[in-house]
Amino acid sequence: MAQSPLIYIVAGAFLSYILYTRITLYLARRSFIKQNGCQPCTARFNKDPILGLDVLKIMNYNSKHHIMLRENLKRFEKLGNTFHNRIVTMPVIATREPENIKTVLSLKFKDYSFGNRTAAFTPLLGHGIFNADGERWANSRHLLRPNFARDQVADLEAFERHFKLMLKHIPRDGKTVDLQELFFMLTIDTATEFLFNHSTHTLRMHGQGDNEDVIFGRAFNFAQDDIGQRLRFGPLDRFRKNEKGEEAIRICHVYIGKFVDDALRFRKELDEEKRAGAGKEEKYFFIQEVAKQTTDKKRIRDELINILLAGRDTTASLLSNMFFEIAKRPDIYAKLRDEIATLDGRTPTYEELRSFKYLKWCLNESLRVHPVVPGNTRFAIRDTVLPLGGGPDGRHPLFVPKGTTVGYSPYAMHHRKDIYGPDADEYKPERWENLRPGWEYLPFNGGPRICLGQQYALTEASYVTVRLVQEFKEMESRDPGPWEESLTLTLSSLNGTKVGFTPA
């Protein structure tokens, strides 16, 4: 009984400390808000104001029915370009303001991290460049950046070899073919050759049964889809039985690990040859260049699987979405034919690819209407400010408390009619004749984390488009309905890209 007063004293001191820290934080934030002229933003109404489970339910419904982007766009049009909502107790600021996105990704880059989402990506991607923050991210970028110089991304001979394999799967009698399926096989074949000096050759093996490469390709697809599941389950994912996902990740890591071992063995042999004065001329291979800079097997594997994910999906999604649109517009296809006719049937050089203006407009417009990464998030690691979104008109600064998730939507921004005009929802390449957007156009992210491989993706997409247009004089859409979203880690067409061709 004599200890009871001591317990009350300790408890009282603890509560007093909590109260003091809360009051101190409140006063500091009030001063910060006043100094920066911040005002509150529009808030989305929650039927469940405590947990925000109603928002989660709506999100799951929209995802299941493939209307996530469409409904999100409607929400922006209703609530404004920046609004606040709560999802399972987590405060979220959603924005499609170019200045806000510029602030998050560039001007106040160090105020944000990836936050808890890394837990969903780590099982597959490890601590590679797309799943790293701070010093670890800076080291990854320094390690990888030299490998995306023009000489490396412009290996058109490799693109041509794989294109010819894809061409064998396209009927020349006008029968329907799903280009999206072929594009995803093509880009994993080219990406694995670029990265590993060994192609999966899924196009060559298509329909011929399983081998190690085909099994890896299938596991890689499943592991990517599983990341989406992990993101949706959030902290509850640890309770999900996920044997298939774990096995898919194991297959991916073992497959890539063999090439890492080969690259490190090559490095050792090369070092020995140089010491013996018998160095030989080397052909560039991505994995071997990375292995020259580090001998950490896991780090090399993590970086490779990160680049593979981005390199395969970005290009395939871009091509699939663009050809879906072009197939419904014979006039656009005819203009591409006219522009590319200057080659007189030759395969293009890198300089010629870059000179085709209308081709560039078509690619830009596809990335605007259907950005391959339509949304992203950042997590505020300190109290900070967005320049817009506050006040009734959304034109005042907005306070972002530490611990808030900022979700930004390139898709919703690209469909703003006050930026792109009343026809912003339409696929119209001609708009790019005089269009010079800044942060209003975000196909490959921006700021310090701008995509390293964007030139690789654009070069491959340009090359494949030119070669298809050379091979076929007409293309007809076999998709009866409008484009529908298939949203995983990237954005592609739900129903594929079904077309029929007439040979040139």
Residue pairs with C-beta under 8 A, 6 or more apart in sequence:
29 383
29 399
29 401
32 38
32 383
32 399
33 399
36 385
36 397
36 399
37 396
37 397
38 385
38 390
38 396
38 397
38 398
38 399
39 390
39 391
39 396
39 397
39 398
40 84
40 390
40 391
40 398
40 399
41 80
41 82
41 83
41 84
41 93
41 389
41 390
41 391
41 394
41 398
42 79
42 80
42 82
42 83
42 84
42 394
43 83
43 84
43 85
44 55
44 75
44 79
44 83
44 84
44 85
46 52
46 54
46 55
46 85
46 86
47 54
48 54
48 55
49 86
50 89
51 88
51 89
52 85
52 86
52 87
52 88
52 89
52 90
53 88
55 85
55 86
55 87
55 88
56 87
56 88
58 71
59 68
59 87
60 232
62 68
62 71
62 72
63 232
63 487
66 484
66 485
66 486
66 487
66 494
67 485
68 485
68 487
69 374
69 375
69 411
69 412
69 485
69 487
69 491
70 485
72 94
72 375
72 409
72 411
72 412
73 411
73 412
73 415
75 83
75 94
76 83
76 94
76 96
76 409
76 412
80 389
80 394
81 95
81 96
81 97
81 388
81 389
81 394
81 416
82 93
82 94
82 95
82 96
82 97
82 100
82 386
82 388
82 389
82 394
82 398
83 93
83 94
83 389
84 91
84 92
84 93
84 94
85 92
85 94
86 92
88 234
90 405
91 401
91 403
91 404
91 405
92 404
92 405
92 406
92 407
93 386
93 389
93 398
93 400
93 404
93 405
93 406
93 407
94 407
94 408
94 409
95 101
95 386
95 389
95 406
95 407
95 408
95 409
96 408
96 409
96 412
96 413
96 416
97 386
97 388
97 389
97 394
97 413
98 413
98 419
98 438
98 439
98 440
99 387
99 388
99 439
100 386
100 387
100 388
100 389
100 398
100 406
100 408
101 408
101 410
101 413
101 439
101 442
101 446
102 439
102 446
102 447
103 386
103 387
104 111
104 112
104 378
104 386
104 406
104 408
105 378
105 408
105 445
105 446
105 447
105 448
105 449
106 446
106 447
106 448
108 384
108 385
109 447
109 448
109 449
111 380
111 381
111 382
111 384
112 378
112 379
112 380
112 381
112 384
112 406
113 133
113 134
113 378
113 379
113 381
114 131
114 133
114 377
114 378
114 379
115 377
115 378
115 379
115 405
116 234
116 235
116 379
117 231
117 377
117 379
118 131
118 133
119 230
119 237
120 227
120 230
120 231
120 237
121 130
121 131
121 227
121 230
122 131
123 230
123 245
123 246
123 249
124 223
124 224
124 226
124 227
124 249
124 252
124 305
124 309
125 131
125 302
125 305
125 306
125 309
126 298
126 301
126 302
126 305
126 306
127 136
127 299
127 302
128 140
128 302
128 303
128 304
128 305
128 306
128 307
129 137
129 140
129 141
129 144
129 303
129 306
129 307
129 452
130 306
130 309
130 310
131 302
131 306
132 140
137 449
140 303
141 448
141 452
143 290
143 293
143 294
143 303
144 290
144 303
144 307
144 452
145 452
146 289
147 286
147 289
147 290
148 452
148 453
148 455
148 456
150 350
150 455
151 284
152 194
152 284
152 286
152 456
153 453
153 455
153 456
153 459
154 350
154 459
155 194
156 347
156 348
156 349
156 350
156 459
156 463
158 190
158 193
158 194
159 190
159 459
159 460
159 463
159 464
160 347
160 463
160 467
162 186
162 189
162 190
162 193
162 199
162 203
163 186
163 463
163 464
163 467
165 186
165 189
165 201
165 203
165 204
166 182
166 185
166 186
166 203
166 464
167 467
167 471
168 203
169 177
169 182
169 203
169 206
170 177
170 179
170 182
170 501
171 177
171 500
171 501
172 501
172 503
174 476
174 500
174 501
174 502
175 500
176 478
176 498
176 499
176 500
177 498
177 499
177 500
177 501
178 496
178 497
178 498
179 319
179 320
179 323
179 496
179 497
179 498
179 499
180 316
180 320
180 324
180 492
180 493
180 496
180 497
181 496
182 203
183 315
183 316
183 319
183 320
183 323
183 464
183 497
184 312
184 313
184 316
184 320
185 202
185 203
185 206
185 217
186 203
186 316
186 464
187 311
187 312
187 313
187 315
187 316
187 319
187 460
188 200
188 202
188 217
188 220
188 308
188 312
188 316
189 199
189 200
189 201
189 202
189 203
190 199
190 460
191 307
191 308
191 311
191 312
191 315
192 198
192 199
192 200
192 308
193 199
194 286
194 311
194 456
195 286
195 287
195 304
195 307
195 308
195 311
196 256
196 259
196 285
196 286
196 287
196 304
197 259
197 285
197 286
197 287
197 288
198 259
199 213
200 213
200 214
200 216
200 217
201 213
202 213
202 214
202 217
205 211
205 213
205 214
212 255
215 251
216 251
216 252
216 255
219 247
219 248
219 249
219 251
219 252
219 255
220 248
220 252
220 308
222 244
222 245
222 248
223 245
223 248
223 249
223 252
224 309
224 313
224 488
224 489
225 488
226 242
226 244
226 245
226 248
226 249
227 489
228 488
228 489
229 237
229 240
229 242
229 245
230 237
230 245
233 240
252 305
253 301
253 305
256 301
256 304
256 305
256 308
257 297
257 301
259 287
259 304
260 287
260 291
260 297
260 300
260 301
260 304
261 297
263 285
263 287
263 288
263 290
263 291
263 300
264 291
264 295
264 297
264 300
266 288
266 291
267 288
267 291
267 292
267 295
270 279
270 282
273 279
273 280
282 288
286 304
286 307
287 300
287 304
290 300
290 303
290 304
291 300
294 300
307 453
309 489
310 451
310 453
311 453
311 456
311 457
313 372
313 489
313 490
314 372
314 373
314 451
314 453
314 457
314 490
315 456
315 457
315 460
315 461
316 492
317 370
317 372
317 490
317 491
317 492
318 363
318 366
318 367
318 372
318 457
318 461
319 461
319 464
319 465
320 492
320 493
320 496
320 497
321 366
321 369
321 370
321 372
321 483
321 491
321 492
321 493
321 497
322 362
322 363
322 365
322 366
322 370
322 461
322 465
323 468
323 475
323 497
323 499
324 477
324 479
324 483
324 493
324 497
325 332
325 365
325 366
325 369
325 427
325 483
326 332
326 333
326 336
326 362
326 475
327 333
327 475
327 476
327 477
327 478
327 479
327 497
327 499
328 477
328 479
329 427
330 474
330 475
330 476
332 362
332 429
333 469
333 474
333 475
335 358
336 358
336 359
336 362
336 465
336 469
337 469
337 473
339 356
339 357
339 358
339 359
340 348
340 356
340 359
340 466
340 469
340 470
343 352
343 466
343 470
345 470
347 467
348 463
348 466
350 459
353 359
353 459
353 462
353 463
353 466
354 360
354 462
356 462
356 466
358 429
359 462
359 465
359 466
360 432
360 462
361 429
361 430
361 431
361 432
361 433
362 429
362 465
363 458
363 461
363 462
363 465
364 429
364 432
364 441
364 443
365 427
365 428
365 429
365 431
365 432
366 427
367 443
368 414
368 420
368 441
368 443
369 414
369 415
369 425
369 426
369 427
370 483
370 491
371 410
371 411
371 414
371 442
371 443
371 491
372 443
372 490
372 491
372 492
373 410
373 445
373 489
373 490
373 491
374 409
374 410
374 411
374 487
374 491
375 407
375 408
375 409
375 410
375 411
376 407
376 408
376 410
376 445
377 405
377 406
377 407
377 408
378 405
378 406
378 408
379 403
379 404
379 405
379 406
380 400
380 401
380 402
380 403
380 404
380 405
380 406
381 402
382 402
383 399
383 400
383 401
383 402
384 400
384 402
385 397
385 398
385 399
385 400
386 397
386 398
386 400
386 406
387 397
387 398
388 394
388 395
388 396
388 397
388 398
389 396
389 397
389 398
390 396
390 397
390 398
390 399
400 406
410 442
410 443
411 491
413 419
413 440
413 442
414 420
414 424
414 440
414 441
414 442
415 424
415 425
416 424
416 440
417 424
419 437
419 440
420 431
421 431
423 431
439 446
443 454
444 450
444 451
444 454
444 457
445 451
451 457
470 504
471 501
471 503
471 504
472 501
472 502
472 503
472 504
473 502
473 503
473 504
474 501
474 502
475 499
475 500
475 501
475 502
476 499
476 500
476 501
476 502
477 498
477 499
478 498
478 499
478 500
479 493
479 495
479 496
479 497
479 498
479 499
481 495
483 493
484 493
484 494
484 495
485 491
485 493
485 494
486 492
486 493
486 494
